[in-house]
Amino acid sequence: MAKRHDVLVIGLGRFGGAAAVELNRLGHHVFAIEKDQRIAESFLGRVTKVLQADASHPGVLEESKAEQFPTAIVSIGSSVESSVLTAANLVDLGVPSVWAKALSPEHARILGRIGVHHVILPEAETGRRVAHLVGGSLLDYIEFDDGFAIVKMNPPQETIGFTLAQSNVRRKYGVTIIGVKSPGRDFIHAQEDTKVTSYDTLIVSGPTTLIERFAARP
């Protein structure tokens, strides 16, 4: 019987394969289903169990006891039809948390309509992330669905040499410095008396538009 930390991964292409291996590294029990025999065999020993089969057939999911998994990831990249059928079958089986990779915005809308809980558009999301990074002011960028972001960035000049209380970023820009990482030192949660140097990296959270405004400061 599946445990709370068991994950079913369907499709072991670049996205699904990377997710499966990382989940396994994090200590989850990963049961993978892959249609292509060569790919399936390449993951033997890298995840808990691999089944070579076509998961778009309801019988495969039933035999795999998919309904016992708390989480399933559908990462089928070869066929929109197979992806939708597999996701729909998982939803029908009552899997509590179904994640699915979409190949296009249209595919994403269909997955949402059939009840998939989390729809991922990897290329679009990566493209938006890169757009925020190419300017050079941001070192990393994570945006959430509600227009909220967390970024890693170099400190603007007006914060350098001052404590967070003195620079008063939250009042001026509506964003919050939640952490500071100095070279060779552990990450620390930001306090009012935390002093920023030119060598530090800031972790900042807030509305996307306000983050962009703050990051544009020299």
SULTA-V894958 format. One record per residue. N is the residue number from 0. RES is the residue in one letter. SS is DSSP state (H for helix, E for strand, - for the rest). OMEGA is omega as a letter, one per 20 degrees, with the letter a starting at -180 (none if undefined). D_CENTER is the distance of its C-alpha to the mean C-alpha in whole Angstrom. Layout:
n:N res:RES ss:SS omega:OMEGA d_center:D_CENTER
n:N res:RES ss:SS omega:OMEGA d_center:D_CENTER
//
This chain:
n:0 res:M ss:- omega:a d_center:27
n:1 res:A ss:- omega:r d_center:23
n:2 res:K ss:- omega:a d_center:22
n:3 res:R ss:- omega:a d_center:20
n:4 res:H ss:- omega:r d_center:17
n:5 res:D ss:E omega:a d_center:18
n:6 res:V ss:E omega:r d_center:15
n:7 res:L ss:E omega:r d_center:17
n:8 res:V ss:E omega:a d_center:15
n:9 res:I ss:E omega:a d_center:17
n:10 res:G ss:- omega:a d_center:17
n:11 res:L ss:- omega:r d_center:17
n:12 res:G ss:- omega:a d_center:16
n:13 res:R ss:H omega:a d_center:14
n:14 res:F ss:H omega:a d_center:11
n:15 res:G ss:H omega:r d_center:12
n:16 res:G ss:H omega:r d_center:14
n:17 res:A ss:H omega:r d_center:12
n:18 res:A ss:H omega:a d_center:10
n:19 res:A ss:H omega:a d_center:13
n:20 res:V ss:H omega:a d_center:14
n:21 res:E ss:H omega:r d_center:12
n:22 res:L ss:H omega:r d_center:12
n:23 res:N ss:H omega:r d_center:16
n:24 res:R ss:H omega:a d_center:16
n:25 res:L ss:- omega:r d_center:15
n:26 res:G ss:- omega:r d_center:17
n:27 res:H ss:- omega:r d_center:16
n:28 res:H ss:E omega:a d_center:19
n:29 res:V ss:E omega:r d_center:17
n:30 res:F ss:E omega:a d_center:20
n:31 res:A ss:E omega:r d_center:19
n:32 res:I ss:E omega:a d_center:21
n:33 res:E ss:E omega:a d_center:22
n:34 res:K ss:- omega:a d_center:24
n:35 res:D ss:- omega:a d_center:25
n:36 res:Q ss:H omega:a d_center:28
n:37 res:R ss:H omega:r d_center:27
n:38 res:I ss:H omega:a d_center:23
n:39 res:A ss:H omega:a d_center:24
n:40 res:E ss:H omega:a d_center:26
n:41 res:S ss:H omega:a d_center:24
n:42 res:F ss:- omega:r d_center:22
n:43 res:L ss:E omega:a d_center:25
n:44 res:G ss:- omega:a d_center:24
n:45 res:R ss:- omega:r d_center:21
n:46 res:V ss:E omega:a d_center:20
n:47 res:T ss:- omega:a d_center:22
n:48 res:K ss:E omega:r d_center:23
n:49 res:V ss:E omega:r d_center:23
n:50 res:L ss:E omega:r d_center:25
n:51 res:Q ss:E omega:a d_center:26
n:52 res:A ss:- omega:r d_center:26
n:53 res:D ss:- omega:a d_center:26
n:54 res:A ss:- omega:r d_center:23
n:55 res:S ss:- omega:r d_center:24
n:56 res:H ss:- omega:a d_center:28
n:57 res:P ss:H omega:a d_center:28
n:58 res:G ss:H omega:a d_center:30
n:59 res:V ss:H omega:r d_center:27
n:60 res:L ss:H omega:r d_center:25
n:61 res:E ss:H omega:r d_center:28
n:62 res:E ss:H omega:r d_center:29
n:63 res:S ss:- omega:a d_center:26
n:64 res:K ss:- omega:a d_center:26
n:65 res:A ss:H omega:a d_center:23
n:66 res:E ss:H omega:a d_center:23
n:67 res:Q ss:H omega:a d_center:23
n:68 res:F ss:- omega:r d_center:20
n:69 res:P ss:- omega:a d_center:18
n:70 res:T ss:E omega:r d_center:15
n:71 res:A ss:E omega:r d_center:14
n:72 res:I ss:E omega:r d_center:12
n:73 res:V ss:E omega:a d_center:14
n:74 res:S ss:- omega:r d_center:14
n:75 res:I ss:- omega:a d_center:17
n:76 res:G ss:- omega:a d_center:18
n:77 res:S ss:- omega:a d_center:21
n:78 res:S ss:- omega:r d_center:22
n:79 res:V ss:H omega:a d_center:21
n:80 res:E ss:H omega:r d_center:24
n:81 res:S ss:H omega:r d_center:23
n:82 res:S ss:H omega:a d_center:19
n:83 res:V ss:H omega:r d_center:21
n:84 res:L ss:H omega:a d_center:23
n:85 res:T ss:H omega:a d_center:21
n:86 res:A ss:H omega:r d_center:19
n:87 res:A ss:H omega:r d_center:22
n:88 res:N ss:H omega:r d_center:23
n:89 res:L ss:H omega:r d_center:21
n:90 res:V ss:H omega:r d_center:21
n:91 res:D ss:H omega:r d_center:25
n:92 res:L ss:- omega:r d_center:25
n:93 res:G ss:- omega:r d_center:23
n:94 res:V ss:- omega:a d_center:20
n:95 res:P ss:- omega:a d_center:18
n:96 res:S ss:E omega:r d_center:15
n:97 res:V ss:E omega:r d_center:14
n:98 res:W ss:E omega:r d_center:11
n:99 res:A ss:E omega:r d_center:12
n:100 res:K ss:E omega:r d_center:11
n:101 res:A ss:- omega:a d_center:14
n:102 res:L ss:- omega:a d_center:16
n:103 res:S ss:- omega:r d_center:17
n:104 res:P ss:H omega:r d_center:18
n:105 res:E ss:H omega:r d_center:20
n:106 res:H ss:H omega:r d_center:19
n:107 res:A ss:H omega:r d_center:16
n:108 res:R ss:H omega:r d_center:19
n:109 res:I ss:H omega:r d_center:20
n:110 res:L ss:H omega:r d_center:18
n:111 res:G ss:H omega:a d_center:17
n:112 res:R ss:H omega:a d_center:21
n:113 res:I ss:- omega:r d_center:21
n:114 res:G ss:- omega:r d_center:19
n:115 res:V ss:- omega:a d_center:16
n:116 res:H ss:- omega:a d_center:14
n:117 res:H ss:E omega:r d_center:10
n:118 res:V ss:E omega:a d_center:11
n:119 res:I ss:E omega:r d_center:8
n:120 res:L ss:- omega:a d_center:10
n:121 res:P ss:H omega:a d_center:9
n:122 res:E ss:H omega:r d_center:12
n:123 res:A ss:H omega:a d_center:13
n:124 res:E ss:H omega:r d_center:10
n:125 res:T ss:H omega:r d_center:10
n:126 res:G ss:H omega:r d_center:14
n:127 res:R ss:H omega:r d_center:14
n:128 res:R ss:H omega:r d_center:12
n:129 res:V ss:H omega:a d_center:15
n:130 res:A ss:H omega:r d_center:17
n:131 res:H ss:H omega:a d_center:17
n:132 res:L ss:H omega:a d_center:17
n:133 res:V ss:- omega:a d_center:20
n:134 res:G ss:- omega:r d_center:22
n:135 res:G ss:- omega:a d_center:22
n:136 res:S ss:- omega:r d_center:22
n:137 res:L ss:E omega:r d_center:18
n:138 res:L ss:E omega:r d_center:17
n:139 res:D ss:E omega:a d_center:13
n:140 res:Y ss:E omega:r d_center:12
n:141 res:I ss:E omega:r d_center:9
n:142 res:E ss:E omega:r d_center:10
n:143 res:F ss:- omega:a d_center:10
n:144 res:D ss:- omega:a d_center:12
n:145 res:D ss:- omega:r d_center:15
n:146 res:G ss:- omega:r d_center:16
n:147 res:F ss:E omega:a d_center:15
n:148 res:A ss:E omega:r d_center:13
n:149 res:I ss:E omega:a d_center:13
n:150 res:V ss:E omega:r d_center:14
n:151 res:K ss:E omega:a d_center:16
n:152 res:M ss:E omega:r d_center:19
n:153 res:N ss:E omega:a d_center:23
n:154 res:P ss:- omega:r d_center:26
n:155 res:P ss:- omega:a d_center:28
n:156 res:Q ss:H omega:a d_center:31
n:157 res:E ss:H omega:r d_center:32
n:158 res:T ss:H omega:a d_center:30
n:159 res:I ss:- omega:a d_center:32
n:160 res:G ss:- omega:a d_center:35
n:161 res:F ss:- omega:r d_center:34
n:162 res:T ss:E omega:r d_center:33
n:163 res:L ss:H omega:r d_center:30
n:164 res:A ss:H omega:a d_center:33
n:165 res:Q ss:H omega:a d_center:35
n:166 res:S ss:H omega:r d_center:32
n:167 res:N ss:- omega:a d_center:31
n:168 res:V ss:H omega:a d_center:28
n:169 res:R ss:H omega:a d_center:27
n:170 res:R ss:H omega:a d_center:30
n:171 res:K ss:H omega:a d_center:30
n:172 res:Y ss:H omega:r d_center:27
n:173 res:G ss:- omega:r d_center:25
n:174 res:V ss:- omega:a d_center:22
n:175 res:T ss:E omega:r d_center:22
n:176 res:I ss:E omega:a d_center:22
n:177 res:I ss:E omega:r d_center:20
n:178 res:G ss:E omega:r d_center:21
n:179 res:V ss:E omega:r d_center:23
n:180 res:K ss:E omega:r d_center:22
n:181 res:S ss:- omega:a d_center:26
n:182 res:P ss:- omega:r d_center:26
n:183 res:G ss:- omega:a d_center:27
n:184 res:R ss:- omega:r d_center:27
n:185 res:D ss:- omega:r d_center:24
n:186 res:F ss:- omega:r d_center:22
n:187 res:I ss:E omega:r d_center:23
n:188 res:H ss:E omega:a d_center:23
n:189 res:A ss:- omega:r d_center:25
n:190 res:Q ss:- omega:a d_center:28
n:191 res:E ss:- omega:a d_center:31
n:192 res:D ss:- omega:r d_center:33
n:193 res:T ss:- omega:a d_center:30
n:194 res:K ss:E omega:a d_center:31
n:195 res:V ss:- omega:r d_center:29
n:196 res:T ss:- omega:a d_center:31
n:197 res:S ss:- omega:a d_center:30
n:198 res:Y ss:- omega:a d_center:28
n:199 res:D ss:- omega:r d_center:26
n:200 res:T ss:E omega:a d_center:22
n:201 res:L ss:E omega:r d_center:21
n:202 res:I ss:E omega:a d_center:18
n:203 res:V ss:E omega:r d_center:18
n:204 res:S ss:E omega:r d_center:17
n:205 res:G ss:E omega:r d_center:18
n:206 res:P ss:E omega:a d_center:19
n:207 res:T ss:H omega:a d_center:17
n:208 res:T ss:H omega:r d_center:21
n:209 res:L ss:H omega:r d_center:22
n:210 res:I ss:H omega:a d_center:20
n:211 res:E ss:H omega:r d_center:21
n:212 res:R ss:H omega:a d_center:25
n:213 res:F ss:H omega:a d_center:24
n:214 res:A ss:H omega:a d_center:23
n:215 res:A ss:- omega:r d_center:25
n:216 res:R ss:- omega:a d_center:28
n:217 res:P ss:- omega:none d_center:30
//
